[in-house]
Amino acid sequence: MSVYSIKELGLISGIKPHTIRIWEKRYNILKPLRSDTNIRYYDDDQLKKLLNVCALINSGMKISAIGALSQKHILVEMDKIIAAAFKKKDQFDTIINQLLIAISTFDEAHFEKIFLHATQKFGLTKTYLNIIYPTLVRIGLMWTKSDIMPAQEHFFSNLFKQKLYAAIDVLPIPKSSNQTWVLFLNPQEEHEIGLLFANYILRKQGKKVVYLGPKVPYDNLRLVIQQFKTTHVYTFFTKKNEEEIINSMLDDLNATFKKIVICFSGNKNTIEKIPLTKNRMCVKDIHDLLEIVNH
């Protein structure tokens, strides 16, 4: 069981701690627990309830009405909202909220239920763009306790990577292709969900992909590029303030492999500062990637 301060509840839910305290006093929304030293804290069940309360408010219900509901009736109302969200393609916030509940409480069964409904309704690509990626961004902004944030993020990332591996595994390996993409992350990078999703998109487009994954030594990368008739190299830069390292690596690749298109994505503040050339392209979203693929 995880424990949370009121500040952490605010970060996760987006509700100010002052507002949470008012809800506690006026509407009995939450009941803080007390440590042996009389410090207030909250558990997983109360975090779930708060996130559900937020969803009910976003659906138009007043906090006073929610405060009068039992926990059972809150869950009944939430089932209605979730069902409605899957019927309307623009109500992704409710689905993201449910994923946050699954992630924060390590509830794999709830994740499976939400993910299955999402992919059945929207398909894997739209689920990633409108639900999974925004959830990852939200996770990155939410947690500040170093002993909490990595655990939840890794739990979610690994569950979704399993889904991507399964989706990639059923795609046929092309017998021939006019493009061969080498996908990799440099030795300082380890967050590979974006790269894995690019692997899925490229293979779905019928392109040959050599997937190397994270933390690839540069000498190894050069050998792989030389071994295959590589047309494109694709990588991600997620860390900040690495402009010199990135430019040096990209310059070296461009100089060594003059006819290969070097593509990159990543942290907006970082990639916007990287100069572009004819064979060096910034991939800001899936539409950019598809444009390069179909060029």
N, C-alpha and C positions, 0 to 999 in steps of 0.2 A: 504494500500500500504506500502510495506517495502522500506527502503532506505539503501543504501550501500555506503561505502567508496571505493576508488579504491583498498585499501588493502584487503577489504572483497571480492571484485570482483575477485581478484587474488586467494584468498583462495578457493573460490567456483569453479572457472573455471580451476585453475591450471596454469594460465597465469600470468607471472610476471607483477607487476604494471608498470614497465618501458616499457615493450612491449605493454601493453594496451595504454599507453600514445602515443607511436609511431604510433600505429594503428589509434588513434584518429586524430593525426596531418596529417599523410600521406594519410590515406584512408577513413577518416570520418566515421569510424566504429561506434563509440559512440559519443554522445553529452552530456557531463556532465551538470547537472543542478546546480544551485547556490542557497544557502540559503540566508536569509536576511542579514547574516553576511559575505556573499561572499565565503562560504565554498562549495567546489565541492562535489556533491553526485550523485548517480545513482538510478534509480527506477527499478521496476520489469520488465518493457518492455525492458530496456537496458540490464538487466541481462539475460533475455531470448535470446536476440539477440546475446550477447557475447557467450553464451553456444552453440547456433546454429552455430556461426562462428567457434568455436572450432571443432564442428562435421564436418563442411565442410572442414576444414583444414585437419582433420584426414582422410577424404575420398580422399585426394589428390589434392584438389583445392587450388590454390595460394591465398594469402591474397589480392594481388592486384586485382585479378579477383572478389573476394568476395566484395571488396570495391566498385566495379562498379555496383553491383547488388542492385536493390531496395529491400525494405523489403518484398514485395510481391514475388519477384523472389527468395529471400532467403528461404522463406517458401515452395515454389514449389520444390526447390532443396532438402530441408530437407525431404519433403514427399518421394522423391525418395530414399534418403539414409535410412530412416526408413524402407521403404518397402524392400530394399535390405538387411537390417540387419536381418529382420525376415526370409529371405530366406536362409541366411547363419548362421549356428549355432554358429560360433565363433566370431560374431560381437556383443558381448554383451555391449561393451563400448557405442555404439550409443544409445542403449535402456536405459542404466543407465543414460546417459546424459539427455534423455527425461524425465525420472522420476525425476531427479534433478530440471528440469524446473518446473514440476508439483508441487513438494514439496516446492520449494523456493517461488512460487507465489500462493500457496494454491489452485491450480487448480485441483479440484477433478475429473472433466470431463476428463481432459487430463490423469490423473492417471488411471482412469477406462479404457480408450481406450488402453493405453500402456499395462496395466496388462492383459486385456482380450486377446489382440493379443499374448502376451507372453505365457499365459497358454494354449491357443489354439495350439500354435506352439510347445512349449517345455514341457507342463505339469506343474503341480504345484511344484513338487519336483525340477526339473531342473531350474524352474523360481526362486525358493527360493535360490538355491545354486549359480546360476550364475548371478542373477540380484538383487534380494531383499537383500541378505546378503551383497554383495559388496557395494550396495547403502547405507546400514546402516553404514558400516565401513567408507565410504566416508563422510557421514553426520557428524559422530563423529569427523572426522579430520578437517572438513571445518570451522564450525562457531566458533568464539571466543567471540562474543557479547552475554552475558548471557541472554539478553532479546529477542534474535533472535533464537538461536540454539534450546532451548527446544520447542519452538512453532512449528518449522518446523519438528523436530524429532517426536514430539507427533502426529502431523497431519499425517505424513507418517505411524508411528507405528500403530495408531488406524485404519487407512484405511486397512492396511495389516492384522491386527488382525481380522477385520470383515470378510475378505476373508477366513482366517484360520478357524474361527468359522463356517462359512457356509460350508466349505469343510469337517470339522469334523462332522457336524450335519447330513450329508447325509450318513456317514459310519454306517454300522450296528453294534449294540452292540453285541459282541460275547456271545453266550449262555454258552459256556465253553471255557476255555483257560488253557494251561499249564503254563502260566506266568501271574502274576498280578503286574503291575508297579504302584508305587505311585510317582507322579510328584509334586515337590514343589520348592519354593524358600524360603530362610531363611528370617528373619525379616528385614535384611538390604538390601535385593534385591527386585527390582520392575520391571526390564526389562524382560518381559516374552515371547518375540517373539520366542526365541530359544526353550523355554520349550513348547510353544504351537505347534511349528512345530514338536517337538519330539512326542507330543501327537498325532498329525496327522499321523506321520510315524508308530507309535506303533499300533494305531487303524487300520490303513490300513493293517498291518501285522496280524491282527486278535487277538491281545493281549488285555487283560482287562487292562484298565487304570483308576486309581483314580486320577483325576486331582485336585490339591489343589490350584495351582496358587501362586502368590507372597505373601511375608511377612507372612509366616506361623510360628506361635510360636512352639518352639521345643516340648513342652509338648503335644500340639495338634497333631503334627506329629507322636509321639510315639503311641498315642492312635489309630490313623488311621491305622498305620502299624500293630498293635496288633489285630485290629478288622477284617482286611482282611487277607487272606492267601497270604501275600505279598511275592513275589519272588525277586523283584528288586525295588530299590529306585533310583530316578534320580533327580539331581538338577544342577543348573548353578551358577557359581561364576563369576560375571562380574566386580566386584570392585577389585582394586589393593591393595596389601599390607595387606592381611587378612589371611596370612598363619597360624598364631596361632589359630585364631578363626575357620578357616576351619578344621585344623587338629584335634582340640578339638571336634568339632561336628562329624566329620567322625569317630574318635576313639570311641566316645560314641555310635554311631550307630552300629559300628562293634562289640563292646563289648556287647551291649544289644541284637542285632539281628545277631547272629553268622552265620546263614545259609542264610542270605539275601545278595544279590549282591548290593553293593552301587556304583552307577555310577555318574560321574560328568563331566561337561564341563565348558567352560568359558574362561576368560582372559588368554591368552597363558602364559604371564609372571608369573601368579599366579599358574595355575594348573600344570605347569612343575615342580614346587618345592614341590608338594604334593606327599609323598611316596605312592607307590602302594602295595597292598597285593593281596592275592588270591581272596578275596571278595570285593576289592576296585579297580574299573576300571576307567580309564580316557577315555572319549569319545571325540576324537579330531574332528571327522567328521561323516557324515551319514554312511560311510562304517564301522566304528567302531561300531556304534549303531546296524546296521543290523547283524554284526558278533556276537554280544552279544545276540541279539534276536534269531538268528538261531543256537546258540551253543547247 
